Amino acid sequence: MKVLIAGAGLGGLALALALQRRGIEFIAFDIAQELKPLGVGINILPHAVGELAEFDIIDAIEAVSVKTRELRYVNKFGQHIISEFRGRYAGHELSQYSIHRGMLHSIMLAAVRERAGSDTIREGHGFVSFTQTSGGVIALFRRSDGSTVEIPGDVLVGADGIHSMVRAQLHPNDGGMLWNGTMMWRGTVDWPVFDGGEKILYYPIARGAKPGTMLTNWVLCGEVSKGISPPPERESWSRRGTIGRAYSYAKNFKLPDLNVLALIEATPEFFEYPMCDREPLTAWGTGRVTLIGDAAHPMYPSGPTALRKPLSTANGSVISLRRMNQTKRYDSTKWSAYRLRRRLSDPIVLAARSELSTWCRSARRTDLKSSRT
């Protein structure tokens, strides 16, 4: 059994680690010429930590992250509304971690290369198309030099993110991205140690480069348009934000312990993301091809969903692949069992759309979230 994975982000690497652990052959392909640590801060909730623990990387995560103790909501004047403990402080068996997405990606990438070999990760290979045959699937990739190469496998998993090309071939009439009118500006900066952080949202994700500082992740949301529409620009991990576009939203915060404008201005570079998702699919795949993570069910971005989505679908697909690997043959019924999870994810996607849209519309009343450590 050979599994082809299109995409080596968090979802693709989670699938790779799960396959390696079960002795299933795989190759992961990514369009990036060189996989580098991208993104900003995310939160790993205890249920996701439990799945990562299977990969034996928790010690590495703990060394470069922060254990989150408390979630605190206050209004834009810093007045307390409600607090709740997180992770082990709330009685869970496992901790909650705040971490830079790029650091987590680097840890997972290093683990795959160390355990399965560097040749299992093919950089500079952008997915183009697939062809299913009676005995397998052939995936066509375009190398960074413009040449193409066909790779045969038993199954193909599209883990190529919210702009998935595998999804595009499976669902050529998919309606595309849907924007709820909210723009997010996100960045990380070394900031003086504090007893908590705010939302806007700000929280520490690692030690700072200088004594007395923590690498602090922040997110500023602003409603720049009303209603659901296509995004104004293509969503990208690397689109730079500007203080000019964020200023009118940042200036509304009058916090006694945080100068929001100073926080943003101190950030060397930050990024801009429209809050987008897609309509749920009628099917995640067909035959020997399926999707995981954002390629399958993109949701409005929030710290916890950034990792939980790819982990859950990656592990779900491995259960089916493991059963096929035991018999050494492809079994369409076992593969279909994984895709039935779509029925469970659809209401979650729609609920996230409703809840986060409501939160953003009420931002003037309750627009700060604190994560004390």
C-alpha positions in Angstrom: 0.0 0.0 0.0 1.5 3.4 -1.1 -0.3 6.6 -0.1 0.4 9.8 -2.1 -0.2 13.0 -0.1 -0.7 16.3 -1.9 0.4 18.9 0.6 2.9 18.9 3.5 1.2 21.4 5.8 0.0 20.4 9.3 -2.6 18.0 7.9 -0.3 16.3 5.4 2.5 15.9 8.0 0.0 14.6 10.6 -1.1 12.0 8.1 2.5 11.2 7.2 3.4 10.6 10.9 0.3 8.4 11.5 1.1 6.3 8.4 4.8 5.9 9.4 3.7 4.8 12.9 1.6 2.1 11.3 4.2 1.0 8.7 2.3 2.2 5.7 4.4 3.6 2.8 3.8 7.2 1.7 5.2 10.2 -0.1 4.2 13.7 0.7 4.5 16.4 -2.0 4.4 20.2 -1.6 4.5 23.1 -4.0 6.9 25.1 -1.9 10.5 25.1 -3.1 11.5 24.9 0.5 9.2 24.2 3.5 9.7 27.0 5.9 8.0 28.0 9.2 5.0 30.1 8.3 2.0 31.6 10.1 1.4 33.0 13.5 0.2 31.7 16.9 -2.3 28.8 17.3 -3.7 26.9 20.3 -3.5 23.2 20.8 -6.4 22.1 22.9 -6.2 18.9 25.1 -8.1 16.7 22.7 -5.6 17.6 19.9 -2.7 17.2 22.3 -3.8 13.6 22.9 -3.6 12.9 19.2 -0.2 14.6 18.9 1.0 12.5 21.8 0.7 9.4 19.6 3.5 10.9 17.4 5.8 11.3 20.4 6.5 15.0 19.8 5.0 16.5 23.0 8.4 17.1 24.6 9.5 19.1 21.6 6.3 21.1 21.5 6.5 21.9 25.2 10.1 23.2 24.8 9.0 26.0 22.4 5.4 26.8 23.6 3.5 28.1 26.5 1.0 26.1 28.7 -2.2 28.1 28.7 -3.8 28.5 32.1 -6.7 30.8 31.8 -9.1 32.3 29.2 -10.4 35.7 30.1 -12.9 37.9 28.3 -13.0 41.6 28.9 -14.5 44.5 27.0 -12.6 47.1 25.0 -11.9 49.2 28.2 -10.4 46.2 30.0 -13.4 45.5 32.3 -13.6 41.9 33.2 -16.6 39.8 31.9 -15.8 36.1 32.5 -12.9 33.8 33.0 -12.3 30.0 32.7 -9.4 27.8 33.2 -7.8 25.8 30.4 -6.1 22.4 30.0 -5.0 20.7 33.2 -6.0 23.8 35.2 -9.5 23.0 34.1 -9.3 19.3 35.1 -8.3 17.8 31.7 -5.7 15.1 31.7 -3.6 17.0 29.2 -2.4 20.6 28.9 -3.4 23.2 26.4 -0.5 24.8 24.5 -0.1 28.1 22.7 2.6 27.8 20.0 3.7 29.4 16.8 2.3 27.5 13.8 5.7 27.6 12.1 7.4 26.0 15.1 4.9 23.2 15.3 5.2 22.6 11.5 9.0 22.4 11.8 8.8 19.9 14.7 6.4 17.6 12.7 8.5 18.0 9.5 11.7 17.1 11.3 10.0 14.0 12.9 8.8 12.8 9.5 12.3 13.2 7.9 14.0 11.5 10.8 11.7 8.5 11.1 10.7 7.9 7.5 13.6 9.4 5.5 14.1 12.7 3.7 12.9 11.2 0.4 9.4 10.9 1.7 9.0 14.7 1.5 9.2 16.0 -2.0 9.4 19.8 -2.1 8.9 21.9 -5.3 6.1 19.5 -6.5 2.8 21.3 -7.1 -0.2 19.0 -7.7 -1.7 19.3 -11.2 -4.2 16.4 -11.6 -4.9 12.8 -11.0 -6.0 9.8 -13.0 -7.6 6.7 -11.5 -7.0 3.3 -12.9 -8.3 -0.2 -12.1 -5.2 -0.8 -10.0 -4.4 2.5 -8.4 -4.1 6.3 -9.0 -1.6 8.3 -11.0 -0.9 11.8 -9.7 0.7 14.4 -12.0 3.0 17.0 -10.3 4.7 20.1 -11.7 8.2 20.6 -10.5 9.6 24.0 -9.6 11.7 24.0 -12.9 8.5 23.6 -14.9 8.8 19.9 -15.8 6.1 17.4 -14.8 6.3 14.0 -13.3 3.7 11.2 -12.9 3.7 9.3 -9.6 1.7 6.1 -9.2 0.2 5.0 -5.9 -2.7 3.1 -4.4 -4.6 6.1 -3.0 -4.3 9.9 -3.2 -5.1 12.2 -0.2 -5.5 15.9 -0.9 -4.1 17.8 2.0 -3.3 20.9 0.0 -5.3 23.4 2.0 -8.1 25.8 1.5 -7.2 26.4 -2.2 -6.9 22.6 -2.8 -6.3 21.6 -6.4 -7.3 18.0 -5.6 -10.6 19.4 -4.4 -10.9 21.5 -7.6 -10.7 18.3 -9.7 -13.1 16.3 -7.5 -15.6 19.2 -7.4 -15.1 21.4 -10.5 -18.4 23.2 -9.7 -17.5 24.1 -6.1 -18.7 27.6 -5.3 -15.4 28.9 -4.1 -14.5 30.9 -1.0 -17.1 32.7 1.1 -16.1 35.8 3.1 -18.2 37.0 6.0 -16.8 40.6 5.8 -14.4 40.4 8.7 -10.7 41.1 8.1 -8.1 39.8 10.6 -4.7 41.2 11.1 -2.3 38.8 12.8 1.3 39.1 14.0 3.9 38.0 16.5 6.3 40.2 18.4 8.5 40.1 21.5 6.5 41.9 24.2 7.1 42.5 27.9 6.0 39.6 30.1 2.4 40.1 31.3 -0.2 38.3 33.4 -2.5 37.5 30.6 -3.2 38.8 27.0 -6.2 40.2 25.3 -8.7 39.8 22.2 -8.3 41.9 20.1 -6.7 38.6 21.1 -3.2 38.4 22.4 -1.3 35.7 24.2 2.3 34.4 24.6 3.4 31.5 22.5 7.2 31.2 23.5 10.0 32.9 25.3 11.1 36.2 23.9 14.5 36.9 22.4 15.2 39.4 25.2 14.9 39.0 29.0 11.6 40.0 30.4 9.7 39.4 27.1 7.6 36.7 25.6 6.9 36.1 21.9 3.4 37.3 21.8 0.7 36.4 19.2 -2.0 38.9 18.5 -5.1 39.0 16.3 -7.2 42.1 15.5 -10.6 41.6 13.8 -12.6 44.3 12.1 -15.8 44.2 10.1 -15.0 45.9 6.8 -17.9 44.6 4.9 -21.4 43.2 5.6 -22.9 40.0 4.4 -21.4 36.9 2.7 -19.4 37.5 -0.5 -16.3 36.3 -2.3 -13.1 37.5 -0.5 -11.6 40.8 -1.8 -8.3 39.1 -2.4 -7.0 35.6 -2.5 -6.4 34.2 1.0 -2.7 33.7 1.7 -0.5 32.9 4.6 2.0 35.6 3.4 -0.1 38.7 2.5 1.4 41.6 4.5 -0.8 43.8 6.6 -0.4 47.5 7.0 -1.0 49.8 10.0 -3.1 52.1 7.8 -5.7 49.4 7.1 -5.8 48.2 10.7 -5.6 51.6 12.5 -9.3 52.4 12.5 -10.1 49.2 14.4 -7.1 49.2 16.7 -7.7 52.8 17.9 -11.0 51.8 19.6 -9.3 49.8 22.4 -8.6 51.7 25.6 -6.9 49.0 27.8 -5.2 50.0 31.0 -2.4 47.4 30.6 -1.9 47.4 26.8 -1.3 50.0 24.2 -2.8 48.1 21.2 -1.4 50.5 18.6 2.1 50.2 20.1 1.8 46.4 20.0 1.0 46.5 16.3 3.6 49.1 15.4 6.3 47.2 17.2 5.6 44.1 15.1 8.2 44.0 12.2 5.7 42.4 9.8 2.2 41.2 10.3 -0.4 39.5 8.0 -3.9 40.1 6.8 -6.5 37.4 6.3 -10.1 37.6 5.3 -12.3 35.3 7.5 -13.4 32.7 5.0 -14.8 29.2 4.7 -16.5 27.2 2.0 -19.9 25.4 1.7 -19.7 21.8 2.9 -19.1 19.3 0.1 -21.6 16.5 -0.9 -18.6 14.1 -0.9 -15.0 14.3 0.2 -13.7 12.1 -2.6 -14.4 9.4 -5.1 -12.7 6.0 -5.7 -9.1 6.1 -4.5 -9.0 9.9 -4.0 -10.1 11.8 -0.9 -9.5 15.0 1.1 -8.4 16.0 4.6 -8.2 19.2 6.7 -8.9 22.5 5.0 -9.1 20.8 1.6 -12.1 18.8 2.9 -13.8 21.1 5.3 -12.4 24.7 5.7 -13.8 26.6 8.6 -13.6 30.1 9.9 -10.0 30.3 11.3 -9.6 30.2 15.1 -6.6 29.0 17.1 -8.0 25.5 18.1 -9.5 24.6 14.7 -6.2 25.3 12.9 -4.8 21.9 14.2 -7.9 19.9 15.3 -9.3 19.7 11.8 -6.3 18.2 10.0 -5.6 15.9 13.0 -9.1 14.4 13.1 -9.4 13.7 9.4 -5.8 12.5 9.1 -6.3 9.9 11.9 -9.7 9.0 10.5 -8.2 8.2 7.1 -5.4 6.2 8.6 -7.8 3.9 10.3 -9.2 2.9 6.9 -5.7 2.7 5.3 -4.4 0.5 8.1 -7.2 -2.0 7.5 -6.4 -2.1 3.8 -2.7 -2.4 4.5 -3.3 -5.5 6.6 -5.0 -7.2 3.6 -2.4 -5.8 1.1 -5.2 -4.7 -1.2 -7.4 -1.7 -1.8 -10.9 -2.0 -0.4 -13.5 0.6 -1.5 -15.8 -0.1 1.4 -13.1 0.7 4.0 -12.2 3.9 2.2 -15.8 4.9 2.0 -16.1 4.4 5.8 -13.7 7.3 6.3 -15.6 9.6 4.0 -18.8 9.0 6.0 -17.2 11.3 8.6 -18.3 14.2 6.3 -21.8 13.8 7.7 -20.4 14.6 11.1 -18.2 17.6 10.0 -20.9 19.5 8.0 -22.9 20.7 11.0 -19.7 21.7 12.8 -18.5 23.8 9.8 -21.9 25.6 9.7 -22.0 26.1 13.5 -18.5 27.7 13.4 -19.7 30.0 10.7 -22.7 31.1 12.8 -20.9 31.5 16.1 -17.8 33.3 14.8 -19.9 35.6 12.7 -22.0 36.5 15.8 -18.8 37.1 17.9 -17.4 39.4 15.3 -20.6 41.4 14.9 -20.7 41.9 18.7 -17.0 42.9 18.9 -17.8 46.4 20.1 -19.3 45.0 23.2 -17.1 42.0 23.9 -13.9 42.2 21.9 -11.1 41.0 24.1 -9.9 37.6 25.0 -7.1 36.9 27.5 -5.0 33.8 27.8 -3.0 34.0 31.0 0.0 31.7 31.6 
